[in-house]
Amino acid sequence: MVGPSEYGPVVQRAILTSELQRLRTEKGLTQEQVAAALDWSTSKLIRIEGGTVGVSTTDLHALLRQYGIQDGDPRIATLTQVARDARRRGWWSLYRRETKPGYFQYIGYESGASVIRVFQALLVPGLLQTEEYANAVTVEVVPFPADREVVVEIRMRRQEELFTRSDPPRLMVLLDEAVLRRQVGGQTDRGVMPRQLRHLIEMADRPEVTIEVIPFTQGAHFGLMGEFILLEFADPRLYDVLHREQIGSTDLTVAERDTQVTDYRAAFENLRQLALPADESISFIEQVIDTMD
């Protein structure tokens, strides 16, 4: 019925709120009617169903009784466990003060994704960066050394947590050729970029990772509008999530509230039509390494 707790509290909360909304609508009840029956404010139920607050075990059981689920129904135990998992702190909570709210929430969704689709036009995606590459990028955009250390630490932790999961997500990456050609770190060490590209080849050997390259010869394409990430989840009740990041801001969109997610899913598949197949992409990366060596 639900995903394991290792998917993280953000995803578990999304599962719980989705289920609570479904149970209420199946009974034909409005939020106002349920709140009145429980002597709650409507805003309390709105916050619970919106996932902005957790739900206590007592309140959860009260809701389930209101929806006709009686003692002994196995759904009570299942949803109670989901509610407990949703109240746990994810590893990223250690960095709450150092991260922007949108990025903080994105990490929570990413930790429980089953499929991650990434397009990058300028830089290697964070999930595939080596630590030295991440440092070379961060030193140019984050002014204070202490902040840079945190940014890189979070990026490395994201990789560790995802790729050591018992069921790591499928990672599908599209890279514009510019990502490969830009010699990040070259001002101090010309070996940073070749080593990063070799790391891409190593990661592409993993069964869950696919890396494809869009060569310059394909000309202009939708991806020049900017990088984006699409998250998909194993639980069918969860909506896809679109993440777009620009300098100084993070945009997180859930499919339920915006058709942009559907548009970007289609755009990703259209971009794949321009990319070299996976095996040819790896050969292409090897050729780029040869030019740097």
N, C-alpha and C positions, 0 to 999 in steps of 0.2 A: 504493500500500500504506500509506503514512504521510503525515502532513501535512508541509508545508514547515517549515524551521527557524524561520521567523518566528513560528510559533505559540508559541515559547518553551520553555525547558528543562523546566518542570514538566509540560507536556502531552506533550512528547517522552518524558520518563521514564515517564509513565503509559502511553503507547503501547508502549514497550519492555517494561515489566514485564508488561503484558497479553499481549504476544506470547510472552514467555518462559513465562508460566504456561500458555498455550494449547499450546505445543509440548511441554511436559512432560506435561500431562494426556493429550494425544493419544498419547504413547508409553506411557501407563499407568504412569508412574513417580511415586513419592512424593518429597517433598523429602528425606526421610531417605536414600532409595536413591541419588538424584543426588549428594547431599553425600558419601556414603560412597564412591561411584565416583570422585569427584574428589579425595578425601582432604581435603574441607572440613568445617568444622563446619556442622551443620544451621542454626545461627543465621545464618551468613553468607548462605546461600541464602534464608533467610526475609527478611533485610534487603534483599537484591537484589530479590526478587519483591515485597516490600512497598514498594519505592521509597524507602526511608529512606537508602540509600547508592547511589552510582553503581556502575557495573560497568566494569572496565577492559576494553580490547580483548582482552587475553589471556584473561581469565576468560570473556568473552562467547564467544569462539571455542571455548573448552573446553566450555561449555554446549551450543553448537550441535552440536559433534561428538557429544556425549552423546545428543543428540536425533536423530541420524541425518542431520544436514545436513553434507555433505561439501564439500571444497574445490571451487570452481568454481560452486557454487550461488549464484545472484544474491541470494538472501536474506541471505547473509553480508555482502556489501557494503552492502546496504540497512540492515540492522540495526546494522552498525558505524557508519554515518553517524548513525543515530538516537542511538546511545549517545554519540557525540561531541557531538551537539547537546544531549543531556540533561545533559552535564557543563558546558556553558557557563553563564555567569552572566547572568541576566536583568537588565534595567535596574533593577529594583526591589531588586537585591542591594545597591545603594548605601545603601539605607535599612534594612538588616537590624536595626541596633541601635535604630532609632527606631520600629519597628513591632512589633506583637504577632505571635507566630508564626502564629496562625490567619489574620489579615489578610494577612500576608506570603505565605502559601500561597495564599490566595484570589486575590491579584493575579496570581500565576503561572498559575492556572487561567483567570482572566478573559482574560489576554492571548492565549490560544489558542482561546477559545470561538467557535462559529459562530452561536449564538443566545443572547441574554441576555434573560431575562424578569425584570422588576423590578416589585415593588409597593411603594408608599410611602404611608403614611398621614399623615405630618407634614411631611416635608421633600422638596425637590427631590432626586432621585437624584444622587449624586456625579458620574456621567458626563454630567449635563446642567447642572451648576451653573456659573454665571459665577464668575469669581475673586472679585468683590466679595461675592457671595452666600456663597461658601465661607468667606471671611474673617469675614463677619458671623455665620455659624453657629459657626465654630470659636472665636471669641473668647469665646463663652458657655460652651463645654464643655472647652476646653483651657487650663489655668491659666497656662502659661509662654509668652511671645511666641515664643521660639525653636522650641518644639515646635509652635506654631500654624503657623509658616512651613513647617515640614516637612510637616505634614498637608495644607496647601493645595497645596504643591508636588507632592506625590504625586498628589493628586486631579487636578490639571491635567495631569500627565504621563500618567496613565491615559487621559485623554481623547485626548491627542495621539497616543499610541501606537496606540490602538484605531481611531480614525477616519482615520488615515493609512495603515493597513494596505492592502495591495493588494486584499484581500477583507475589508472591515470586517464585523464581525458584525451580524446582524440584531438590533436593539434594540427590544424591546417593553415599553413602560412603562405601568403603570396607576397613576394618581394619585387619591387621595381628594381631594374638593373642599377639605378643610382645608389641603392643601399649597398651594393657590393663594391662599387667603384670609389665611394667616398672613404678615404683613408683616415678614419677616425684614429686619433692617437699618434698620427704620423709626425706631428710637430716635435714629439719627444722620443718616440720609439716606432720605427717603421715596421716593426714586427707585430704590432698590436692587431692590425687588420688581417694580415694573413692567418694569424692564429685564430682570430674570430671566425674567419671563413672556414677554416678546418674544423672548428667546433660545430659549425652548421652542418657540415658533411657528417660528422660523428652523430649528431642528434638525428639527422635524417635516417640513420640506420635503425633507430628505434621504431618498432612496429606501429606505434600510435602517432608518429610525427611524419607529416608530409610537407615538403618545402618545394615551392615552384616559383620560377623567376619569369617576370615579364620583361623581355629585352627592349632596348631602346627602339629597335626597328619597328615595334608595334605602334609607335607614335603616341599621340595624346590619348588619355583614357580617363574614366571616372575617378580612378584612384588618385589622380593629381589634385583632387579636391581636399585630400588629407587622409591620414591614417584612421582606421577604425577596427574595432573588435566586436565580434558577435558571439554571445554565449548561448549555448543550448543545453537543456537539462533532460535527464533521463525520465523524470516524473512528468507525465503528460499534462498535469495541471499547472505546471510552471510556464510562464511566458519567457520568450527569448529576451535577452538584454543586449542593447547596443551601447558601446562605449566609444566616445570620441574625445580626444584630448588635444587641446590647443595650448599655446603658451599662456600660462596663468589661469587656465580654467579646465574643468572636466565636465563633460556632458554625459549623463547616464540616462538611458531611455528604456522603459519596459514595454514590450509589445502591446500589452493590454491598452496602453494609453496613447500609442502613437503608431501610425502606419509607416513611419520612417524605418522601423525595424524590418518590415517586409520589403521595403524598397532596397535597403542595404543588403538583405539576403540575396535578392535578385542581382544587385550590382556585383556582389562577390562572385556569384556563379558566372556572370558575364566576364568579369576579369579573369577567371580561370580559363576561359576560352582563348584569351590572349597569351596565357603563360605557356612556357615550355613544359612538357610532361616531366614528372618527377625525376626520372633517370637522366633525361637531357639537362634538366636544371642542375643536377649535381655535377655533370660534366662541364657545364657552363661555369659553375663556381670554381671548379678546378682550373679552368683556363684563366680565370681572373687571378687566382692565386699565383699562377705561373708568371703573369705580367708583373706582379708585385715582387716576387722573388728575384 
